[in-house]
């Protein structure tokens, strides 16, 4: 999913992100406001992983959001 869309609908997607990265604090969520760079930085910091790993996790999560959105849209057309 496009990060501009994620950022624009951050409140809708934040629950899914919180499930995925439970070590991030409430303050982390408030300050990142859906920006990929901030999310990646917080993942890197809290989980002690390399930047590339954090970026990969963020990209996988965004693809999963897109996939779940497609499935939900298809289900409404049945």
C-alpha positions, 0 to 999 in steps of 0.5 A: 500500500502507498505510504501516503495512503497509510499516513492519511489513514493512520488512525485506521491502520494504527491498530494493526501496526500496534499488534505487529510491533507491540514493543513500541510505546504510546508516545512512539505511535503518537509521534510517528503519525504514519510516516514510514521513516519514523516507523522504521526508525522506531522498529530499529530502535526498539527491536535492535534490528538493522535499518534494512530489516526494519524497512523490510518489516514495514514494507511487508506490513504495508503489503499485508494491508493492501492484500487485506483491503483487496480481500475486504473489497472483494467480499463486499461484491459477493 
